[in-house]
């Protein structure tokens, strides 16, 4: 019996060996080596202080992920995804061209031991700039309308300055900082709060996450008061050059809308600009004034247009001769029982000067010639004829008449 067992021992060893070989072959066939692409592994950037300590800022490109190819046993590789790997870019090791190498490793030690990782591009280029600081004013921006008959006189922000720090190329695009407020239908002054808005030169809002700033909340005070429409009048100062006169004085606007307390508005009905200089002027002139210089205390404009445009038209003075007859002269202040009669010439020559347009239509009747005999007793007297002053008409001579006053017989 013993000999029979020993006789088959070699066969048993051979069978076992064959079985092991077959098992290894089957196992290898069932779990062969394979490769797989793993995409979208988020890159973690570390040691950024290596850049910021040099008073610089950096910005990583959008979509900062990396794709890799892993190789290993099929059963292990097929179950892997991007969460099984970590990608790290050490900014302290950035090259002179601002390129940073990305190191990818497996999170699990078993995976790390059994797979190999490869990639075609494992470098990321970082944008690095000088960091600058700017202090900018904060203004209140109103995009709605207050109630009819009301207007905004003043808008203030508290604080009124904000400090911005960031990349030079970004900070320099900030043209203004505003606080937007809604005053729709408001009938009284308002205090409002909000966040600052950063605006570029084209009026577009800038993403504030790209820089740092020291003010998160701004308070706005909007002063809202009643309005009133006032007439604008013009007066000149000085005399034009001899032989010339002002043909017309045109200006726009002729009325303005002002804002103020009700008590201040009640005191004013018009704004007079009384210092338009025409000294030695002889040719047409255009000029302008700032209406703000003429507003009384407590009154301001309801809008931002403070300029009054003025056009002065000059013309050469012409001369015209008029004939005044005694019958044209009104005798004022006659006394009952007295007679009044002219004793000298019936006609008198009067030379007047003025602009051609005014002289064309000028008649003696427009001058209303008259003498005043109030209080005079019978006798012969010399009177100067009174003539009405007309705008744009210059009378440089006197007309005298001789008048006899007599007491009538009863």
C-alpha angles and dihedrals in degrees: 000000000000091000092053093055091049091046091062098041094097091052090053092052090050092049092051092050092050090049092052092049091049091049092051091049092049092045092051093047091050096046104031125164116273141169131229135184114233112199136191102029106170113236117227114210115210137184094029088157087076085074102032093051087066090060091256134120130216137204126199120217119263117265094031098189133120133215122217139181117229127196128197146098112342096234091053099039097047092061096053126106136168093280089066091066137057127206121203130188114193108210091194087069096052115143126234088263090056092250119145124197115231117219116204123196138165118259094217117065092218091055090045090054098045105040135057122219125211136170138179097221123024101162128098123196113222124207108230125186141167114271114233135184127218134181112214133183119246116224130190114241119200118197099174140059130256121223120294112276092026132094141180113258100175141009123192134176126210114234094025096192132058129190117221125193127185148091112343094233091053101041092048091059091064106102097170144354117223140179111216115217133182116223098164110165093348117167099182140033117291139207113206138171133212148136122283117257120212116216132191128218092275093053094255121140116249122220103253093201088079094071143023127254134178102223122069100168129036127191118216127199114199115191110211119187140162121280135220135189115233131191118238117219128188130214127180129222127207130022126279119240113289111276094026135091140181109269094185141350110206126179142167136247099030092186131036135198113232134185131211147115114313092246092053093047091052091061097060133059102163143014116231119203099197105169107070099146115225097159109150090350116158106155136057112281136189121202141148140218134202108244090206088074090063102044117110120242114284094025125101136168119274091218138032098255104101100155122105112200114214132193120190117196114200127197136182114259116248128201129229132185119220130189118223115197122199089245088060091061117093115217109216126196100026116178123223112253094027128103124215125202137164114239102188137057118333094222134051129190117228124187117202132181131211147112117317094244093054095043092053093067098032116122133175089249089062090061093052095212113211146157127210116225097173111145097009119135125208113302143087117290140176114230130188110227113240114224127192115248112240125195111255094013121107122198112189101173138063126232116211128190134190114231129186118209116198135177111241119231116249 
